[in-house]
Amino acid sequence: MVSTTQSPTIASLPSQAAGVRKSRVWMQGLRWGLALLAVATLVTAGWRYAHLRSAPTVRYQSTPADHGPLEAKVTANGAVSAIVTVQVGSQVSGNIQRWYADFSASVKKGQLIAQIEPSLFKAAVAQARANYAAAKAGYAKAIASRTLAERNYSRELALFEQNLADRADLDAAEAATESSRADVGAADASMQQARAALDQAVLNLSYTRIVSPIDGIVISRNIDVGQTVAASFAAPTLFTIAQDLTKMQVDTNVAEGDIGKIHEKMEATFTVDAFPTRTFRGLVRQVRDNATTIQSVVTYDAVIDVNNSDLALRPTMTANVTFVYATEPDAVRIPNAALRFKPDAATVAAMASGAATSSAQGGPAADQRVVWLLDRGRATPRVVRIGITDGILTEVVEGDVRPGDAVISEAMILGAASRKGP
């Protein structure tokens, strides 16, 4: 018996072919979508890579602002010296016969400290005394001659009045009287001259004794026995004597830019190389107007009085002096390097946005400065008003800077950042 029913497999062939076609179309679309996604990813990565390559990296050096005491100072160099120092010299020339005061010896006013060989001066005194005696004798002789001439004139005048003498005899007697009187004047002058020469010789003899003019201490002795001193043109210095080493002074060389900050009765501190860990104190006694110019550098002398009761300080020691002219017990402080930081245009462009840059480029007043703060990796400028400074730190009197803020003192552009794409 033959069946006439159609086979189900042959009947479903058209629908299966349609499904295969749809599956192929969907796979092809998926491939295109993945390709477009890959292209977009590559484009994005390339753009990001190019952007990172063009954006420079800035490395900052910053210091946090703080608060604390601040002192404004002026420093200068000076030399320690006695308040009164006398250079003892000689007014006569000769050989040193003996000296009686050595270095660091205490001497009294009028004390003999050296002797110049006096033989020549004693001889000069003897000669001057003899000349004076001769002048006195000449003066006495002139007095006697004048007395005789006056008596002769008196006799001739009496005889003339009695018509017993000629007029010529009277005139001769009168002339002799006047001449004798003139001789007396000349003899008196010669006697006075001889007396002055004797006084000078005696004075020169006294100058052979070198005595101390003050009470003090011998700082230097510049002679020795047998040495010849010549006082022909200038008095040679034999000794240097300081009056009182318990009271000293420091002569400082203050620059002309700082001298306006120094005034009398101002406290000063200083150190010397002999005692580097000790600080000496004194008061400014005088600010002298006489300037000293060395290689176009003008300085003024500020004299400081110092108590040296322990005799630690010695003359001519070098002093490193500090004058404190202003203090602030609790100031907001920033380093001076931050005030000196002035980035160029390229650094500013790398550091901040356009708005911040325009703010930083404003013109501050004379007591204002522009500082840069670092906050979360971004630099922003701030205009502040400054106060006193100690040369390292400066006081912020007014401005948006608080203790703990990172203040930029240096910025360096490192260039393009190397970064790999995905």
RODO-2510 file (C-alpha; in nm, 4 decimals, decimal comma):
residues 422
     n   res          X          Y          Z
     1     m     0,0000     0,0000     0,0000
     2     v     0,1507     0,3275    -0,1049
     3     s     0,1344     0,6374     0,1313
     4     t     0,0626     0,9822    -0,0154
     5     t     0,1713     1,2046     0,2964
     6     q     0,4412     1,4855     0,2210
     7     s     0,7783     1,4745     0,4170
     8     p     0,8032     1,7428     0,6966
     9     t     1,1832     1,8015     0,6344
    10     i     1,1349     1,9181     0,2821
    11     a     0,8511     2,1442     0,3855
    12     s     1,0584     2,3365     0,6449
    13     l     1,3557     2,4148     0,4198
    14     p     1,2456     2,7695     0,3158
    15     s     1,2103     2,8921     0,6835
    16     q     1,5469     2,7526     0,7850
    17     a     1,7195     2,9379     0,4978
    18     a     1,5658     3,2672     0,6111
    19     g     1,6973     3,2196     0,9652
    20     v     2,0472     3,1561     0,8407
    21     r     2,0450     3,4781     0,6419
    22     k     1,9323     3,6821     0,9449
    23     s     2,2087     3,5343     1,1559
    24     r     2,4690     3,6279     0,8984
    25     v     2,3457     3,9891     0,8806
    26     w     2,3542     4,0204     1,2612
    27     m     2,7113     3,8865     1,2788
    28     q     2,8219     4,1231     1,0084
    29     g     2,6722     4,4233     1,1937
    30     l     2,8408     4,3138     1,5120
    31     r     3,1719     4,3003     1,3327
    32     w     3,1219     4,6575     1,1984
    33     g     3,0225     4,7821     1,5406
    34     l     3,3285     4,6334     1,7019
    35     a     3,5446     4,7826     1,4293
    36     l     3,3936     5,1302     1,4828
    37     l     3,4378     5,0959     1,8584
    38     a     3,8023     5,0031     1,8102
    39     v     3,8569     5,3032     1,5822
    40     a     3,6908     5,5365     1,8348
    41     t     3,9033     5,3948     2,1160
    42     l     4,2192     5,4455     1,9152
    43     v     4,1207     5,8039     1,8282
    44     t     4,0433     5,8842     2,1916
    45     a     4,3679     5,7312     2,3120
    46     g     4,5627     5,9202     2,0495
    47     w     4,3965     6,2494     2,1452
    48     r     4,4652     6,1923     2,5135
    49     y     4,8218     6,0935     2,4369
    50     a     4,8767     6,4053     2,2257
    51     h     4,7131     6,6229     2,4943
    52     l     4,9324     6,4836     2,7715
    53     r     5,2383     6,5219     2,5534
    54     s     5,1595     6,8958     2,5012
    55     a     5,0768     6,9804     2,8651
    56     p     5,3999     7,0633     3,0565
    57     t     5,4588     6,9430     3,4105
    58     v     5,5700     7,1946     3,6760
    59     r     5,7733     7,0924     3,9770
    60     y     5,7383     7,3219     4,2783
    61     q     5,9590     7,3962     4,5760
    62     s     5,7538     7,5343     4,8615
    63     t     5,7814     7,6152     5,2300
    64     p     5,4887     7,6401     5,4713
    65     a     5,4186     7,9805     5,6251
    66     d     5,4356     7,9891     6,0039
    67     h     5,4032     8,2310     6,2908
    68     g     5,6494     8,3302     6,5617
    69     p     5,8791     8,6086     6,6810
    70     l     6,0617     8,8218     6,4268
    71     e     6,3413     9,0749     6,4684
    72     a     6,4560     9,3304     6,2102
    73     k     6,8349     9,3638     6,2322
    74     v     7,1244     9,5614     6,0948
    75     t     7,4657     9,3966     6,1000
    76     a     7,8038     9,5648     6,0827
    77     n     8,1697     9,5040     6,1589
    78     g     8,3725     9,7081     6,4028
    79     a     8,6788     9,7232     6,6248
    80     v     8,7065     9,7292     7,0033
    81     s     8,9101    10,0125     7,1541
    82     a     8,9554    10,1996     7,4802
    83     i     8,7445    10,5123     7,5225
    84     v     9,0581    10,7242     7,5867
    85     t     9,3831    10,6184     7,4226
    86     v     9,6935    10,8406     7,4373
    87     q     9,9996    10,8061     7,2185
    88     v    10,3037    10,9193     7,4193
    89     g    10,5818    11,0680     7,2088
    90     s    10,9047    11,2622     7,2433
    91     q    10,9603    11,6293     7,1692
    92     v    11,3402    11,5984     7,1619
    93     s    11,5759    11,3696     6,9752
    94     g    11,8251    11,1356     7,1349
    95     n    11,9079    10,7819     7,2397
    96     i    11,6869    10,5875     7,4794
    97     q    11,8845    10,5470     7,7996
    98     r    11,6256    10,3350     7,9815
    99     w    11,2575    10,2516     7,9846
   100     y    11,0496    10,1855     8,2973
   101     a    10,7111    10,0578     8,1705
   102     d    10,6507     9,7446     7,9671
   103     f    10,3455     9,6020     7,7902
   104     s    10,0292     9,5764     8,0036
   105     a    10,1953     9,7718     8,2886
   106     s     9,9773     9,9984     8,5012
   107     v    10,1069    10,3564     8,5163
   108     k    10,0086    10,6727     8,7016
   109     k     9,9906    11,0268     8,5741
   110     g    10,3376    11,1864     8,5890
   111     q    10,5172    10,8536     8,6328
   112     l    10,8544    10,8236     8,4586
   113     i    10,8259    10,5607     8,1861
   114     a    11,1396    10,6292     7,9757
   115     q    11,4594    10,8337     7,9857
   116     i    11,6422    10,9860     7,6885
   117     e    12,0209    11,0241     7,7370
   118     p    12,0453    11,3817     7,8831
   119     s    12,4167    11,4706     7,8553
   120     l    12,3851    11,6993     7,5536
   121     f    12,0850    11,8714     7,7052
   122     k    12,2639    11,9268     8,0357
   123     a    12,5522    12,0851     7,8473
   124     a    12,3086    12,3070     7,6618
   125     v    12,1606    12,4171     7,9946
   126     a    12,5052    12,5003     8,1312
   127     q    12,5894    12,7026     7,8231
   128     a    12,2574    12,8856     7,8350
   129     r    12,3083    12,9593     8,2044
   130     a    12,6521    13,1087     8,1311
   131     n    12,5120    13,3194     7,8506
   132     y    12,2459    13,4443     8,0823
   133     a    12,5029    13,5380     8,3458
   134     a    12,7045    13,7289     8,0839
   135     a    12,3915    13,9075     7,9696
   136     k    12,3134    14,0052     8,3294
   137     a    12,6654    14,1438     8,3672
   138     g    12,6309    14,3388     8,0447
   139     y    12,3035    14,4787     8,1677
   140     a    12,4642    14,5880     8,4953
   141     k    12,7489    14,7508     8,3020
   142     a    12,5011    14,9356     8,0838
   143     i    12,3229    15,0614     8,3955
   144     a    12,6533    15,1929     8,5349
   145     s    12,7389    15,3641     8,2053
   146     r    12,3977    15,5262     8,1970
   147     t    12,4401    15,6531     8,5531
   148     l    12,7783    15,8079     8,4681
   149     a    12,6407    15,9677     8,1525
   150     e    12,3460    16,1170     8,3390
   151     r    12,5768    16,2662     8,6042
   152     n    12,8058    16,4166     8,3392
   153     y    12,5043    16,5678     8,1699
   154     s    12,3862    16,7185     8,4948
   155     r    12,7273    16,8825     8,5545
   156     e    12,7482    17,0160     8,2001
   157     l    12,3973    17,1580     8,2285
   158     a    12,4834    17,3411     8,5524
   159     l    12,8024    17,4842     8,4016
   160     f    12,6145    17,5898     8,0882
   161     e    12,3570    17,7726     8,2945
   162     q    12,6431    17,9640     8,4657
   163     n    12,8005    18,0389     8,1237
   164     l    13,1005    17,8289     8,2229
   165     a    13,0548    17,5598     7,9525
   166     d    13,0021    17,5629     7,5787
   167     r    12,6806    17,4507     7,4123
   168     a    12,8728    17,1828     7,2284
   169     d    12,9876    17,0222     7,5530
   170     l    12,6324    17,0193     7,6776
   171     d    12,5033    16,8591     7,3579
   172     a    12,7761    16,5961     7,3708
   173     a    12,6872    16,5103     7,7308
   174     e    12,3189    16,4890     7,6421
   175     a    12,3906    16,2564     7,3465
   176     a    12,6070    16,0349     7,5629
   177     t    12,3225    16,0115     7,8144
   178     e    12,0710    15,9055     7,5503
   179     s    12,3162    15,6506     7,4071
   180     s    12,3757    15,5005     7,7481
   181     r    12,0052    15,4708     7,8049
   182     a    11,9695    15,2894     7,4704
   183     d    12,2552    15,0598     7,5716
   184     v    12,0652    14,9758     7,8860
   185     g    11,7608    14,8773     7,6768
   186     a    11,9734    14,6617     7,4470
   187     a    12,1447    14,4980     7,7421
   188     d    11,8090    14,4283     7,9021
   189     a    11,6822    14,2691     7,5801
   190     s    11,9960    14,0560     7,5550
   191     m    11,9465    13,9471     7,9141
   192     q    11,5839    13,8532     7,8456
   193     q    11,6922    13,6633     7,5359
   194     a    11,9519    13,4732     7,7315
   195     r    11,6946    13,3991     7,9986
   196     a    11,4551    13,2593     7,7359
   197     a    11,7345    13,0443     7,5918
   198     l    11,8084    12,9145     7,9403
   199     d    11,4417    12,8347     7,9980
   200     q    11,4272    12,6528     7,6646
   201     a    11,7377    12,4514     7,7464
   202     v    11,5952    12,3576     8,0853
   203     l    11,2653    12,2621     7,9216
   204     n    11,4400    12,0450     7,6630
   205     l    11,6271    11,8771     7,9441
   206     s    11,2967    11,8026     8,1147
   207     y    11,1662    11,6522     7,7899
   208     t    11,4296    11,3802     7,8162
   209     r    11,2119    11,2383     8,0946
   210     i    10,9146    11,0676     7,9282
   211     v    10,6267    11,0585     8,1762
   212     s    10,2751    10,9193     8,1524
   213     p    10,0114    11,1889     8,0872
   214     i     9,7253    10,9800     8,2330
   215     d     9,6492    10,6921     8,4649
   216     g     9,6153    10,3800     8,2552
   217     i     9,7658    10,0654     8,1090
   218     v    10,0462    10,0465     7,8554
   219     i     9,9074     9,8884     7,5384
   220     s    10,2247     9,9113     7,3320
   221     r    10,5935     9,9961     7,3785
   222     n    10,7707    10,0939     7,0572
   223     i    11,1229    10,1610     7,1926
   224     d    11,4194     9,9789     7,3446
   225     v    11,7426    10,0773     7,5134
   226     g    11,9887    10,2370     7,2711
   227     q    11,7287    10,3189     7,0113
   228     t    11,7508    10,6671     6,8609
   229     v    11,4353    10,8724     6,8406
   230     a    11,4183    11,1623     6,5954
   231     a    11,1728    11,4425     6,6637
   232     s    11,2838    11,6699     6,3824
   233     f    10,9597    11,6621     6,1827
   234     a    10,7049    11,4769     6,3962
   235     a    10,6932    11,3423     6,7482
   236     p    10,7676    10,9674     6,7370
   237     t    10,5253    10,7432     6,9298
   238     l    10,7061    10,5702     7,2152
   239     f    10,4113    10,4273     7,4130
   240     t    10,0372    10,3846     7,3689
   241     i     9,8440    10,4094     7,6952
   242     a     9,4755    10,3284     7,7456
   243     q     9,3111    10,5167     8,0285
   244     d     9,0593    10,2548     8,1489
   245     l     9,0121     9,9106     7,9967
   246     t     8,7061     9,8369     8,2123
   247     k     8,5086    10,0711     7,9864
   248     m     8,5510    10,0083     7,6169
   249     q     8,3902    10,1221     7,2952
   250     v     8,3225     9,9639     6,9576
   251     d     8,3589    10,1718     6,6430
   252     t     8,1354    10,0141     6,3780
   253     n     8,1164    10,0630     6,0019
   254     v     7,7440    10,0877     5,9214
   255     a     7,6405    10,1019     5,5544
   256     e     7,4726    10,4216     5,4420
   257     g     7,1552    10,2292     5,3539
   258     d     7,1188    10,1181     5,7180
   259     i     7,2477    10,4196     5,9114
   260     g     6,8997    10,5753     5,9253
   261     k     6,7841    10,2845     6,1439
   262     i     7,0528    10,3471     6,4081
   263     h     7,0030    10,6056     6,6843
   264     e     7,1540    10,6993     7,0202
   265     k     7,0686    10,4920     7,3298
   266     m     6,9913    10,1980     7,1002
   267     e     7,0910     9,8558     7,2303
   268     a     7,3448     9,6566     7,0317
   269     t     7,4938     9,3108     7,0668
   270     f     7,8175     9,1766     6,9261
   271     t     8,0546     8,8827     6,9314
   272     v     8,4305     8,8587     6,8979
   273     d     8,6364     8,5762     6,7535
   274     a     8,8054     8,5172     7,0892
   275     f     8,4699     8,4286     7,2508
   276     p     8,2467     8,3004     6,9680
   277     t     7,9773     8,1653     7,2024
   278     r     7,9516     8,4771     7,4194
   279     t     7,7310     8,7748     7,3349
   280     f     7,8374     9,1193     7,4566
   281     r     7,5896     9,4042     7,4960
   282     g     7,6235     9,7796     7,4745
   283     l     7,4439    10,1065     7,4008
   284     v     7,4964    10,3370     7,1044
   285     r     7,6594    10,6542     7,2377
   286     q     7,7034    10,8438     6,9130
   287     v     7,6333    10,8220     6,5413
   288     r     7,9046    11,0251     6,3743
   289     d     7,8346    11,2285     6,0634
   290     n     8,1821    11,1864     5,9195
   291     a     8,1583    10,9212     5,6469
   292     t     8,4282    10,6825     5,5313
   293     t     8,4418    10,5898     5,1615
   294     i     8,6387    10,2824     5,0560
   295     q     8,6054    10,1649     4,6933
   296     s     8,2830    10,3667     4,6513
   297     v     8,1295    10,2057     4,9631
   298     v     8,0127    10,4697     5,2126
   299     t     7,9957    10,3781     5,5820
   300     y     7,9317    10,5711     5,9032
   301     d     8,0727    10,5167     6,2515
   302     a     7,8238    10,4217     6,5226
   303     v     8,0074    10,4239     6,8570
   304     i     7,8926    10,1678     7,1169
   305     d     7,9784    10,1888     7,4876
   306     v     8,0568     9,8499     7,6448
   307     n     8,1137     9,7460     8,0046
   308     n     8,4359     9,5432     8,0249
   309     s     8,4658     9,4965     8,4001
   310     d     8,5987     9,1413     8,3561
   311     l     8,8630     9,2630     8,1063
   312     a     8,7595     8,9987     7,8536
   313     l     8,7679     9,2447     7,5648
   314     r     9,1027     9,3668     7,4385
   315     p     9,1839     9,6647     7,2143
   316     t     9,1623     9,6160     6,8354
   317     m     8,9482     9,2994     6,8596
   318     t     8,7135     9,2565     6,5624
   319     a     8,3463     9,2809     6,6613
   320     n     8,0503     9,1433     6,4648
   321     v     7,7732     9,3818     6,5688
   322     t     7,3960     9,3407     6,5441
   323     f     7,1473     9,6254     6,5904
   324     v     6,7817     9,5239     6,6475
   325     y     6,5634     9,8148     6,5356
   326     a     6,2176     9,6460     6,5282
   327     t     6,0577     9,3373     6,6851
   328     e     5,7288     9,1477     6,6421
   329     p     5,6536     8,8787     6,9048
   330     d     5,4001     8,6844     6,6941
   331     a     5,4136     8,7451     6,3217
   332     v     5,2960     8,5455     6,0202
   333     r     5,6272     8,4623     5,8537
   334     i     5,7139     8,3603     5,5006
   335     p     6,0618     8,3004     5,3572
   336     n     6,2251     8,5804     5,1626
   337     a     6,2824     8,3357     4,8768
   338     a     5,9059     8,3361     4,8185
   339     l     5,9116     8,7154     4,7812
   340     r     6,1963     8,6939     4,5313
   341     f     6,0112     8,4310     4,3242
   342     k     5,8936     8,6026     4,0046
   343     p     5,8045     8,3478     3,7357
   344     d     5,8287     8,4379     3,3700
   345     a     5,5322     8,4280     3,1321
   346     a     5,5872     8,0663     3,0271
   347     t     5,6067     7,9475     3,3882
   348     v     5,2975     8,1495     3,4821
   349     a     5,1055     7,9927     3,1922
   350     a     5,2049     7,6464     3,3089
   351     m     5,1267     7,7236     3,6739
   352     a     4,7909     7,8985     3,6685
   353     s     4,4823     7,9726     3,4552
   354     g     4,4284     8,2954     3,2698
   355     a     4,2221     8,4488     3,5493
   356     a     4,4827     8,3726     3,8106
   357     t     4,7549     8,5033     3,5850
   358     s     4,5857     8,8389     3,5359
   359     s     4,5436     8,8672     3,9121
   360     a     4,9124     8,8010     3,9681
   361     q     5,0137     9,0611     3,7138
   362     g     4,8452     9,3498     3,8941
   363     g     5,0648     9,6374     4,0121
   364     p     5,1199     9,6104     4,3926
   365     a     5,1985     9,9088     4,6149
   366     a     5,5432     9,9838     4,7560
   367     d     5,4894     9,7683     5,0663
   368     q     5,3060     9,4927     4,8781
   369     r     5,4373     9,1808     4,7135
   370     v     5,2917     8,8941     4,5076
   371     v     5,3414     8,5464     4,6483
   372     w     5,2275     8,2136     4,5027
   373     l     5,0505     7,9512     4,7119
   374     l     5,0387     7,5804     4,6304
   375     d     4,7035     7,4155     4,7025
   376     r     4,6300     7,0594     4,5814
   377     g     4,8903     7,0815     4,3101
   378     r     4,7608     7,4136     4,1753
   379     a     4,9446     7,7472     4,2122
   380     t     4,7504     8,0665     4,2845
   381     p     4,8921     8,4183     4,3388
   382     r     4,8198     8,6319     4,6442
   383     v     4,8951     8,9995     4,7021
   384     v     5,0231     9,0606     5,0554
   385     r     5,1482     9,3615     5,2518
   386     i     5,4800     9,2955     5,4189
   387     g     5,6338     9,4246     5,7423
   388     i     5,9711     9,3746     5,9048
   389     t     6,2294     9,1190     5,7980
   390     d     6,5354     8,9591     5,9515
   391     g     6,6931     8,8828     5,6151
   392     i     6,5577     8,5268     5,6035
   393     l     6,1899     8,5585     5,6992
   394     t     5,9470     8,8450     5,6368
   395     e     5,6324     8,9397     5,8241
   396     v     5,2982     8,9289     5,6394
   397     v     5,0948     9,2191     5,7785
   398     e     4,7955     9,1843     5,5501
   399     g     4,6885     8,9329     5,2872
   400     d     4,5307     8,5931     5,2314
   401     v     4,8221     8,3914     5,3700
   402     r     4,7766     8,1800     5,6803
   403     p     5,0193     7,9696     5,8849
   404     g     5,0520     7,6326     5,7177
   405     d     4,9926     7,7587     5,3618
   406     a     5,2538     7,6267     5,1207
   407     v     5,4362     7,9273     4,9741
   408     i     5,6173     7,8628     4,6460
   409     s     5,9796     7,9710     4,6282
   410     e     6,0754     7,7985     4,3022
   411     a     5,9008     7,6411     4,0012
   412     m     6,0569     7,4347     3,7229
   413     i     5,8920     7,3315     3,3979
   414     l     5,9844     6,9689     3,3298
   415     g     5,8295     6,9578     2,9800
   416     a     5,6001     6,6881     2,8270
   417     a     5,4890     6,4001     3,0464
   418     s     5,5604     6,0541     2,9009
   419     r     5,2558     5,8415     2,9390
   420     k     5,1562     5,5285     2,7460
   421     g     4,8129     5,5005     2,5921
   422     p     4,5771     5,2042     2,6531
***
